[in-house]
Amino acid sequence: MAATRRLSPEARLAEVVDSWLFHLGATKPSPRTLAAYRADVEGVARRIDAEGAAVLAIEDLTKRALRAAFASWAADHAASSVLRAHSAWSSLFDFLVAEDLVDGNPMSAVGKPRLAPSAPKAIKADDAAGRLLATASTADSTARDPWPERDTALVALFLVSGIREGEAVSLGMASIAGPVGARHLEVTGKGNKTRSIPIDPTLEEVLAAYQISRAARFPEHDLDHPATPLLVDTRGRRLAAHQIRYLVERLYTRAGIRSRIPAGAMVHALRHSFATDALQAGADVVELQALLGHASLDTTRRYLDASGEGLREVIKSHPSQTALREHTRKQQSRRSPPSPIPQPS
């Protein structure tokens, strides 16, 4: 998108949106996010005037007009879509305030729905991790160029680190840091925040086996260069998000658990499974927040509900819980009157 000229108070919304999205590009949003923002703003604008952004001016964007437009938008859109549109318009007005084109952001006066936090969608299959790893390590007979070492490294990374799909795409050789036997994964997550995830020696071995096979396939790859991609396809190019989704879905199918994967989760189900398993293994919610890279602890707390039975067992076996049961038993024993001695008949 080319640089835009300075806006005037008489500018049409279409020009305003172009300028806003251009400046928003400095925060490095994905092209899909920018397209969604444009669609949301232009969609709501058509609820103010049928011709939308082409005819609307900044002065037309009153609180009253926006409230009516969002009420209309909410009537035939899901709550999540309304929230996204609200966020887009709020960002647009923040931009207009910064450009001294409006005095304030009116979106605080526009109602928005509240979403109940959704439960994380973990894989609903016994020994899913073991089945996926066993499947990945076996060459796919239907693949044009099977690469079991790469597939095993890919699924292992997701299973034992809890990284996101986009984070996996961006991994480079420099992402694996530290001395042998004490490696850690440097992951850049949302908001360009970097976190460190310990790498167990077993995962280190899996990644090493993958890189050995990669060196044989692509001797021209410089595996010592920090910018070299960590995960590549069978042509030697960085794995793209859609390729990762295909590979993971193919593994689910081959492992016989495709029907057990929650709708819409796919790769993210591996992250959810990592999180619930970590809690059941004894991790606390603060530790899990650090591993997952959540900005808010409330986001991590969703896994407490999702891990219900596993956490129930942890609580049941906790030493303090045992002491409480013993204390309660003694208290009840003291309050209960002694049983009468049976009299001979």
C-alpha positions as CSV (number, residue, x, y, z in Angstrom):
1,M,0.0,0.0,0.0
2,A,1.5,3.3,-1.0
3,A,1.9,6.2,1.4
4,T,-1.2,8.3,1.7
5,R,-1.5,12.1,1.8
6,R,-2.4,14.0,4.9
7,L,-6.1,13.7,5.6
8,S,-8.5,16.7,5.9
9,P,-11.7,16.8,8.0
10,E,-13.7,16.6,4.8
11,A,-12.1,13.3,3.8
12,R,-14.3,10.4,2.8
13,L,-14.2,7.3,4.9
14,A,-12.8,5.3,2.0
15,E,-9.7,7.5,2.0
16,V,-9.5,7.4,5.8
17,V,-9.5,3.6,5.9
18,D,-6.7,3.5,3.3
19,S,-4.6,5.8,5.4
20,W,-5.4,4.0,8.6
21,L,-4.5,0.6,7.2
22,F,-1.3,2.0,5.8
23,H,-0.2,3.3,9.2
24,L,-1.4,0.2,10.9
25,G,1.1,-1.7,8.8
26,A,3.9,-0.5,11.0
27,T,2.7,-2.9,13.7
28,K,3.2,-5.8,11.3
29,P,-0.3,-7.3,11.3
30,S,-0.9,-10.2,8.9
31,P,-2.5,-9.5,5.5
32,R,-5.6,-11.5,6.6
33,T,-6.0,-9.2,9.7
34,L,-5.8,-6.1,7.5
35,A,-8.3,-7.5,5.1
36,A,-10.7,-8.4,8.0
37,Y,-10.4,-4.9,9.5
38,R,-11.2,-3.4,6.1
39,A,-14.2,-5.7,5.6
40,D,-15.5,-5.0,9.1
41,V,-15.3,-1.2,8.8
42,E,-16.8,-1.1,5.3
43,G,-19.5,-3.5,6.4
44,V,-20.6,-1.4,9.3
45,A,-20.3,1.7,7.2
46,R,-23.0,0.4,4.9
47,R,-25.3,0.2,7.8
48,I,-24.9,3.9,8.2
49,D,-25.4,4.6,4.5
50,A,-26.1,2.0,1.8
51,E,-23.2,3.4,-0.3
52,G,-20.9,3.1,2.6
53,A,-17.3,4.4,2.8
54,A,-17.5,5.9,-0.6
55,V,-19.9,8.6,0.5
56,L,-19.5,8.8,4.3
57,A,-17.4,11.6,5.7
58,I,-15.8,11.8,9.1
59,E,-18.5,14.1,10.4
60,D,-21.1,11.4,9.6
61,L,-19.6,9.0,12.1
62,T,-21.6,10.2,15.1
63,K,-22.2,8.2,18.3
64,R,-25.9,7.9,17.3
65,A,-25.1,6.7,13.8
66,L,-22.5,4.2,15.1
67,R,-24.8,2.8,17.8
68,A,-27.6,2.2,15.3
69,A,-25.1,0.7,12.8
70,F,-23.7,-1.7,15.3
71,A,-27.2,-2.7,16.5
72,S,-28.0,-3.6,12.9
73,W,-24.7,-5.4,12.5
74,A,-25.2,-7.5,15.6
75,A,-28.7,-8.6,14.4
76,D,-27.1,-10.8,11.7
77,H,-23.5,-11.4,12.9
78,A,-22.1,-13.7,15.6
79,A,-20.9,-12.1,18.8
80,S,-17.3,-12.7,17.9
81,S,-17.7,-10.9,14.6
82,V,-19.3,-7.9,16.4
83,L,-16.4,-7.8,18.8
84,R,-13.9,-7.8,15.9
85,A,-15.7,-5.0,14.1
86,H,-15.9,-3.0,17.3
87,S,-12.1,-3.5,17.8
88,A,-11.5,-2.4,14.1
89,W,-13.6,0.8,14.5
90,S,-12.0,1.6,17.8
91,S,-8.5,1.3,16.2
92,L,-9.7,3.5,13.3
93,F,-10.9,6.2,15.7
94,D,-7.7,6.0,17.7
95,F,-5.9,6.8,14.4
96,L,-8.3,9.8,13.7
97,V,-7.6,11.1,17.2
98,A,-3.8,10.9,16.6
99,E,-4.3,12.7,13.3
100,D,-6.3,15.5,15.1
101,L,-9.3,14.8,12.9
102,V,-11.7,14.0,15.8
103,D,-11.6,15.0,19.5
104,G,-12.2,11.6,21.0
105,N,-13.0,7.9,20.3
106,P,-16.8,7.5,20.4
107,M,-16.6,3.7,20.4
108,S,-16.8,3.6,24.2
109,A,-20.4,4.7,23.8
110,V,-21.2,1.8,21.4
111,G,-22.2,-1.4,23.2
112,K,-20.5,-4.7,22.5
113,P,-21.3,-8.3,23.5
114,R,-19.4,-10.2,26.1
115,L,-18.1,-13.5,25.1
116,A,-18.0,-16.4,27.7
117,P,-14.5,-17.8,27.6
118,S,-14.5,-20.9,25.4
119,A,-13.0,-24.1,26.8
120,P,-9.7,-25.1,25.2
121,K,-10.2,-27.8,22.6
122,A,-7.8,-30.7,23.5
123,I,-7.5,-34.0,21.6
124,K,-10.1,-36.4,22.8
125,A,-8.2,-39.6,22.3
126,D,-6.2,-42.0,24.6
127,D,-2.5,-41.9,24.1
128,A,-2.9,-39.4,21.3
129,A,0.8,-38.2,21.6
130,G,2.1,-41.8,21.3
131,R,-0.1,-42.6,18.4
132,L,0.9,-39.4,16.5
133,L,4.6,-39.9,17.1
134,A,4.5,-43.6,16.0
135,T,2.6,-42.5,12.9
136,A,4.9,-39.7,12.1
137,S,8.0,-41.9,12.3
138,T,6.6,-44.3,9.7
139,A,6.9,-43.2,6.1
140,D,3.6,-42.1,4.6
141,S,3.0,-44.6,1.7
142,T,0.7,-42.1,-0.1
143,A,3.1,-39.2,0.0
144,R,5.1,-38.2,-3.1
145,D,8.2,-37.7,-1.0
146,P,7.8,-39.0,2.5
147,W,10.0,-37.5,5.2
148,P,9.4,-39.2,8.6
149,E,12.3,-37.5,10.4
150,R,10.8,-34.1,9.6
151,D,7.3,-35.1,10.4
152,T,8.4,-36.5,13.8
153,A,10.3,-33.4,14.6
154,L,7.3,-31.2,13.6
155,V,4.7,-33.1,15.7
156,A,7.1,-33.5,18.6
157,L,7.7,-29.7,18.8
158,F,4.0,-29.1,19.1
159,L,3.4,-31.8,21.6
160,V,6.2,-30.9,24.1
161,S,6.5,-27.2,23.7
162,G,2.9,-25.9,23.2
163,I,4.0,-23.4,20.5
164,R,1.5,-21.9,18.1
165,E,1.3,-22.6,14.4
166,G,2.6,-19.2,13.4
167,E,5.4,-19.5,15.9
168,A,6.5,-22.8,14.3
169,V,6.6,-21.2,10.9
170,S,8.9,-18.4,12.1
171,L,11.4,-20.7,13.8
172,G,15.0,-20.5,12.6
173,M,18.2,-22.3,13.5
174,A,18.9,-19.5,15.9
175,S,15.7,-20.4,17.8
176,I,17.6,-23.4,19.3
177,A,19.9,-21.9,21.9
178,G,22.1,-23.0,24.7
179,P,24.7,-25.8,25.2
180,V,24.1,-29.4,24.3
181,G,22.0,-31.1,27.0
182,A,20.6,-27.8,28.2
183,R,19.0,-26.4,25.0
184,H,16.0,-24.1,25.0
185,L,13.7,-22.8,22.3
186,E,13.5,-19.1,21.7
187,V,10.0,-18.4,20.4
188,T,8.6,-15.1,19.2
189,G,4.9,-14.9,20.0
190,K,2.1,-12.4,19.8
191,G,3.2,-8.8,20.2
192,N,6.7,-9.8,19.1
193,K,7.3,-11.0,22.7
194,T,10.0,-13.6,23.0
195,R,9.8,-16.5,25.5
196,S,12.2,-19.4,26.3
197,I,10.9,-23.0,26.4
198,P,13.3,-25.7,27.8
199,I,14.2,-28.5,25.3
200,D,14.4,-31.9,26.9
201,P,17.3,-34.0,25.7
202,T,14.9,-36.4,24.0
203,L,13.4,-33.7,21.8
204,E,17.0,-32.5,21.2
205,E,17.8,-36.0,19.8
206,V,14.6,-35.9,17.5
207,L,15.6,-32.5,16.2
208,A,19.2,-33.7,15.6
209,A,18.0,-36.7,13.6
210,Y,15.8,-34.4,11.5
211,Q,18.7,-32.1,10.8
212,I,21.0,-35.1,9.8
213,S,18.3,-36.2,7.3
214,R,17.9,-32.7,6.1
215,A,21.7,-32.3,5.5
216,A,21.6,-35.4,3.3
217,R,18.6,-34.0,1.3
218,F,19.8,-30.5,1.1
219,P,23.6,-30.3,1.4
220,E,23.5,-26.7,0.3
221,H,21.6,-25.6,3.5
222,D,23.7,-23.7,6.0
223,L,22.5,-25.2,9.2
224,D,24.9,-23.0,11.2
225,H,23.4,-19.8,9.9
226,P,20.9,-18.3,12.4
227,A,18.5,-17.1,9.7
228,T,18.1,-20.6,8.1
229,P,14.6,-21.9,8.6
230,L,14.2,-24.7,11.2
231,L,11.3,-26.4,9.5
232,V,11.3,-26.9,5.7
233,D,9.2,-28.7,3.1
234,T,10.4,-31.4,0.8
235,R,11.7,-28.8,-1.6
236,G,13.9,-27.2,1.1
237,R,11.7,-24.1,1.6
238,R,10.4,-22.8,4.9
239,L,7.2,-24.7,5.9
240,A,4.2,-22.4,5.4
241,A,1.2,-22.4,7.8
242,H,-1.1,-24.2,5.3
243,Q,1.6,-26.9,4.8
244,I,1.8,-27.5,8.6
245,R,-2.0,-27.8,8.8
246,Y,-2.0,-30.3,6.0
247,L,0.8,-32.4,7.5
248,V,-0.9,-32.4,11.0
249,E,-4.3,-33.3,9.6
250,R,-2.7,-36.1,7.6
251,L,-1.1,-37.4,10.7
252,Y,-4.4,-37.4,12.6
253,T,-6.0,-39.4,9.7
254,R,-3.2,-41.9,9.5
255,A,-3.2,-42.3,13.3
256,G,-7.0,-43.0,13.3
257,I,-7.9,-40.1,15.5
258,R,-9.1,-37.5,12.9
259,S,-12.7,-37.8,14.2
260,R,-11.5,-37.1,17.7
261,I,-10.1,-33.6,16.9
262,P,-12.4,-30.7,17.9
263,A,-13.8,-28.8,15.0
264,G,-11.7,-25.8,14.1
265,A,-8.8,-26.7,16.3
266,M,-6.5,-28.9,14.1
267,V,-2.9,-27.7,14.9
268,H,-4.1,-25.7,18.0
269,A,-5.5,-28.9,19.5
270,L,-1.8,-30.0,20.0
271,R,-1.2,-26.8,22.0
272,H,-4.3,-27.3,24.1
273,S,-3.3,-30.9,24.8
274,F,0.2,-29.8,25.8
275,A,-1.4,-27.3,28.3
276,T,-3.9,-29.7,29.9
277,D,-1.3,-32.4,30.2
278,A,1.2,-29.9,31.8
279,L,-1.3,-29.0,34.4
280,Q,-2.1,-32.7,35.1
281,A,1.6,-33.3,35.4
282,G,1.9,-30.7,38.2
283,A,2.7,-27.4,36.5
284,D,1.0,-24.4,38.1
285,V,-1.0,-21.9,36.1
286,V,1.8,-19.2,36.3
287,E,4.4,-21.6,34.9
288,L,2.0,-22.6,32.2
289,Q,1.3,-18.9,31.3
290,A,5.1,-18.5,30.8
291,L,5.3,-21.6,28.6
292,L,2.4,-20.7,26.4
293,G,3.2,-17.0,26.1
294,H,-0.2,-15.8,27.3
295,A,-0.3,-12.0,28.0
296,S,-3.2,-12.5,30.5
297,L,-3.3,-15.1,33.3
298,D,-7.1,-15.3,32.8
299,T,-6.4,-16.9,29.4
300,T,-4.3,-19.6,31.0
301,R,-6.9,-20.2,33.7
302,R,-9.3,-21.6,31.1
303,Y,-7.2,-24.8,31.2
304,L,-8.1,-25.3,34.9
305,D,-11.7,-26.0,33.9
306,A,-10.7,-28.0,30.9
307,S,-8.5,-30.3,33.0
308,G,-11.3,-31.0,35.5
309,E,-10.8,-34.7,36.3
310,G,-7.0,-34.6,36.1
311,L,-6.9,-31.6,38.5
312,R,-9.4,-33.3,40.8
313,E,-7.0,-36.2,41.2
314,V,-4.1,-33.8,41.9
315,I,-6.2,-32.0,44.6
316,K,-7.4,-35.3,46.0
317,S,-3.8,-36.6,46.5
318,H,-2.3,-33.3,47.7
319,P,-0.8,-33.6,51.3
320,S,-2.9,-30.7,52.6
321,Q,-6.1,-32.4,51.2
322,T,-5.1,-35.6,53.1
323,A,-4.6,-33.6,56.3
324,L,-7.9,-31.9,55.8
325,R,-9.7,-35.2,55.4
326,E,-8.0,-36.6,58.6
327,H,-8.9,-33.4,60.5
328,T,-12.5,-33.6,59.4
329,R,-12.7,-37.3,60.3
330,K,-11.4,-36.6,63.8
331,Q,-13.8,-33.7,64.3
332,Q,-16.8,-35.8,63.2
333,S,-15.6,-38.6,65.6
334,R,-15.6,-36.2,68.5
335,R,-19.0,-34.8,67.8
336,S,-20.7,-38.3,67.4
337,P,-22.0,-39.8,70.6
338,P,-20.7,-43.2,71.5
339,S,-22.7,-46.1,70.1
340,P,-24.8,-47.8,72.8
341,I,-23.6,-51.2,74.0
342,P,-25.9,-53.9,72.7
343,Q,-27.9,-55.5,75.5
344,P,-28.2,-59.3,75.5
345,S,-31.6,-60.5,74.6
